């Protein structure tokens, strides 16, 4: 499928059974809920997907299952988070052979690469595949910022097409536009800055709480696209306490608790992560329960045109 790099892109969680094996049935239920809510693609194997504790065979199984579940309805984007250039190249070659539609590419993991090294890494990976790529720019969590000058150096590689903008500086949306016009699609990667980024011209939203609240997330995006800013703001205002669960070190546990509350997931995480407990768990549950108690009715949306 062609990847538009527009709309809502859930960063889906990986579902586990109590014995920490993959729960494919729960994974399928959640993906179908996302697709039925009108999301525009699915992102596998990111932080929310607990990719760091999945082995190669599990990643392949989840990817194949996602392709089967989607059945061509939405693109499947696979995250690339490797420690060496050779492993990243090998990973994207295998991903392309599996039939994924696009890639989300992080800088080198566990090494604080220089700008020159990071650009060289991105170039080597992009040259190893024909798949479209979204660069994940998250210096807060991964300590490497992809600067405007680095995007300038990457511009000749036509399959590097988008950025997941997670610098926490919403003005970067306009900085990218001023420097590159429409060369790169821009997708907000921080839930609590999504509406602001979209109003400033971002093309999409790589979302986290969408895993538990797909209809509300899609509605906010579509309302903004339809110019119904007041309605979008009211829904976003209700959503904000939930969205703040995404900008937390325990975001995986937080969002999985929200998925349980909405019937779209399981709480189990794979060690070294552990389920929330004590006051921390109580505060998260209180946030979720209050949101569910005040859950608003979603405004009637104008039907979106079907792509030819």
N, C-alpha and C positions, 0 to 999 in steps of 0.2 A: 504494500500500500504506500501511497505518497504521504509523507509527513508534512503537514501544513505549518507546524509549530505555532498554532493558534488554539485558543480555548483552554479547557480545563484538562490537566494531565495529572491524575492521581499517582502519587508515589505510594504504591500499594504495600501493605504489610505482608509478611509471610506467616501463614497460620501453622501452628504446631499442635499436636496431640499432647495429652498430659505427660507422655513418655518422651517428648521432644522430637518425635518423628513428624514428618510433614503431614499436615491435615489438608489433603487435596480437596475434600468436599467443602470445607469452610472457605478455602481459597477460591473455589469456583463460585460459591454463593456470593462472596463479596465482589468478585469481578463482574458477575452478571448484574449486580445492583448498580455498579458504576456505569456499565454500558447502558443499562435501561434508563438511568438518570440523564444520559446525554453527554457523557464525557467525550473528549476528543482523542484521547490516546491513553495508554496505560504504561507506567514506568515501573520496571521490575528491578529488584536487586540494589536498591539504594540503602540509605541509612535506615529508613523505616522498614525496609525489607530484610534487615539483619544480615546483609550479604556477607559481613565479615565472619560469620559463624556458619556459613553454608559451604559445603564442599562442591567441587566441580559437577559431580553427578546430580546433586540436588538443584543446582542452578539450571542445569540442562532440563531436568524434569519440570521445574516450574515454568521455564520458558516454553517448552513444548506444550504444557497444559494451557498456558495463557494463549498461545497461538490457536490452539484447538477451541478454547472457550470463546475467544473473539471471533473466530471464523471469518476474518476479513472485515468485521464491522468497525473496528478501530485499530490504529497502528499499535504495535508492541515495541516499546523502547527499552533497551537493556542498558543498565548502568555498568560502566567500566571503571573499576577502582583497583589498580594493580600496583605492585611495588617496583617492577622493572619494565623497561620498554619492551623487552622481548616477550614477557608474559602478556603485556597489554596487546601487542600485535597478534600474538597467538589467540588471545581471547576474542578479539574482534573478527578474526578470520573464521573462528568457529561459530561466532554469533551470526555472521552472514550466512554461513552454510546451514544453520538451523532455520533461517527464514525470518529473523526479526526485521523490523522495518526501519529502525534507527537506533542511535546510541547516545547515551549521556556520559560524558567523559570528564573524570576528575583529574586534577594534577597528580603527579606521582605520590603514592602513599608512603608514609613513614620516613620521608626524606624531604627536608626543607630545600627544595630545588630553587636555583636562581631563575631569574626571568629567562635567560638564555637557555637553560636546561629545560624549563617548563615548555617553552615554545618548541624546542627540538623534540620533546616528548610528544606533544600534540601533533606536530607535523608527521612524525614517524607513524603514529597510530592512524591518522587520517589518510596517509598514503597507502596504508595496508588494506583499505576497504573502500568500497563504493557507497557504503551506507551513509546517510546524512547524520550529522553529529551536532549535539548541543553541548557546549562547554559549561561545566558547572563551576561558577565563580563564587566560592564561599570561603573568604579568608578568615572569617570569624571561627569556623570550626576546623578548617584544613590548613590555615596559616599561610596560604599562598594566594595572593591576589593576582588575577589576570587583568592587567592594566589596559588602558586604551592603546598604548603603544604596542603591547603584546597582541591585541586583537588586530592592529594594523599589520603586524608581521604575519598573522594567520590569514588575512583576507584573501590572498591568492588561492587558498585551498577551498575550492567551491563546495566541498561536502561538509565543511564546518559552517553551519548555517544559523545557529542560534546560541543563545546564552541563557542559562538559568541564573538569574541575577539574585544573589543572596549576600551581597555586601552589607546589607542593612542601610544603605544610602539610596533612598528612593530617587534622588536627583540623577543617579547614574543612568536611569532610563533616558533622560534628556541628553546627558553627555554622550551616550552611545548614538542617539539620533543625530545630534549635532555633528559628530565626527564621521558617522558612517551612513547617514540617512537610513535606508531600508536594507542595507547589506546584511545585517544580522536581525533575526527575530529575537525578541526579548520576552522572556517568561519570568514572572516573579517567583522566587523560591522561598519566600518568607510569608507565612500565612497572615501575620499581623500587619503586613504592608501591601497586601494584595489589592485591595480596592484603590489605595492611593496610587499604586503602580499602574493599574489598568486605566485609571482616569488620566494619568500622565502619558498614556500611549503604549504601555506594554501590550504585547500581543496575546499573552496567555498567563496561566497560573499553574505552576507545578505545586500541587496542594497536598497537605497532610491530613487535616481533619475531614477532608472529603471521604476518607476511608470509612468514617462513621456517618457522615452527613452529605452524601453525594448530591441529593436534590437541592439542598440549600446552596451548596457551593456552585453548582451549575447555574442556579437562578441568579446569584449575585453577578456572575460573569455576563450572563445574557442580558440582565437588566441594564448593566453598564453599556453594553454594546448597543442597546436600544435607546440609550440616552435617558433612561428612567433613573436618574441619579438619586433622587430622594427615596424611592422605593428600595434601591440597592443599599443605600446608607442605613435605612431602618433595619434591614435584614442583617447587614454586616455588624451593626451595633449590637444586636442580639447575639451574634455569632462570636464576637470578639473574646469574651472570657474563655470560650472553648479554643479559639485559635491560639491563645496564649499558652495552651498546653503543648503547642508545637515548638515553642522557643524555650526549651527546657532540656536539661541533660537526660531526663527520663522521658523524652518525647515518645519513644516506642511504647513503653509501659502505659503512658498516659492515653495515647491514641487507641491502644488495644482495649483499655478499660471502656473508652467511649464506644468502640465497636461492639463490645459485649452489651452495653446498655441499649444500643439500637438494633441488636440482633444480627449484626453483620460480621461477627468475628469471635475469636477466642482470646483469652487473656494470656495464655502461656507464652513466655519468652524463653529463648535458649540461653543458658549460662555462658558467659559470666553475668549476663543480665539476670535479675531476679524480680519477681512480682513486687509491686509496691506494698508497703505495710505501714501500720501506725498512722501518725498524724498526716504524713505525706499522702498516703492513700485516701484518708478521710477527706482531705481538702480537694483532691482531684474528683472524688466521687460526688462531693457536694457541688462542685462546679457543673458536673455533668447532669446531676439531678435537677439543679435549678434551671439549667438550659432546657431540659426536657419538659419541665413543668410550665415553662413560658414559651415553648416552641411555637413560632408564629405560622400562620398560613402563608404559603408561598404565593406571591402574586401570579395571576394568569399571564403567561408569557406569549409573545407573538411567535408563531411557528417559524422556525429557521428554514431557509431555503435548502433544498437537498442538492448537494454537489452533483454535477453531471458525471 
